[in-house]
């Protein structure tokens, strides 16, 4: 295959490791074309635009949206309604891939990657997939059956793909996380005041936010609070900010989504983190050895976040509050107890600065493209 014709199509719901690989390819392989097939909206049935749709424009990467549904482990009327959309996503993917004729498809899991990967298989396009979490998602379980190469973040996940060509790569970190700017794009009112960073991931965490909102008036007295709330909760967050005394309003910094350079700066400079337990988030927290409170989503992907949180506890990095135990008082108590979490200087094995390079290498090898 001629290198000037090499074309990588990236797909999947985990945008942050995908962006890390896009950055690496653009830096090291300028002759390789990249396109992305993904979701236009953040949640199935929502009108809120997804972060990948918003972000990829600045990377000058063509984006092709599809509408599809999820495979479900449990059946019900909602699950059936969602699964009916999968054939439509497959047909859209088939015709997009037929038009693009890429050299290889690189999947980062999630429901949007499933029809793209199976359309690629029918068209004879090699497939490489990366499992971000500690527990295989249902979509990646199916994608792995047809993939040429399966990459995984955690050693603990390797046995889930027996019989496949499995590579433990770690999780790719974006350049701006590893090399953040000296100052963020937003105003910090008091640079001497300790910072708490609260995040539910790229789409926010509505149930967690509701608890957090109730304790903001108390914690802004001692901290500057930087809160990534997601697009669904942003209006509620603004109302909480307006209700604070005028002298404290600047101490509560809210945004639906912080760009990667800002996240890098926040993680480097914050005192502690309150977060969900997605694989990307825990890897970024671990990179900076930040004490943190994790509130894993128990209903996500076969309790994947619960497993992620337990791995962080194993390395003495986290204090974990189960979602079912989360109350305003429990969270306040945890903020007081966070001093029991020591700053662990050992880098966890899944935090690999070469992960993006390894995934790129395996993807290009799958189609003999370099």
Beta strands, then each sheet from edge to edge (+ up, - down):
strand 1: 7-11
strand 2: 33-38
strand 3: 62-65
strand 4: 104-107
strand 5: 126-131
strand 6: 149-152
strand 7: 166-168
strand 8: 195-199
strand 9: 224-228
strand 10: 252-255
strand 11: 272-275
strand 12: 292-294
strand 13: 318-320
sheet 1: 3+ 2+ 1+ 4+ 5+ 6+ 7+
sheet 2: 10+ 9+ 8+ 11+ 12+ 13+
end
